[in-house]
Amino acid sequence: NKAAVQNSSDLCVVRSSNNDILKDPLNVTKKISNELTTKCGVPAPPSEITQDIVDGFVDPTLQHNKRKLEKKNAGKKVLKTFNGNCDVFELNSNLPGSRQEKE
């Protein structure tokens, strides 16, 4: 995950928020698509996105995991922040070869 963030740091960025997507999935998805096309040079989709399409992949019932992640990361040291809003937290691991195991 760290390498993916580092290797994409100079790519075109289109920002949105999970809350905005959940509040207005169709219009936010259209905004993202438009910005990808106009700002980033991504080819336009072959057809206009519809409410039925959006309803097929936006599932607000899955948001319980977001709260669990926020609790899990509370109090952890932020190692680096990318694009102003993507925090990389310290990792606590007991896996063989991990930094914690060596300390």
Secondary structure, 3 states (H helix, E strand, C coil): CHHHHHHCCCCCCCCCCHHHHHHCHHHHHHHHHHHHHHCCCCCCCCCCCCHHHHHHHCCHHHHHHHHHHHHHHCCCCEEEEECCCEEEECCCCCCCCCHHHHC
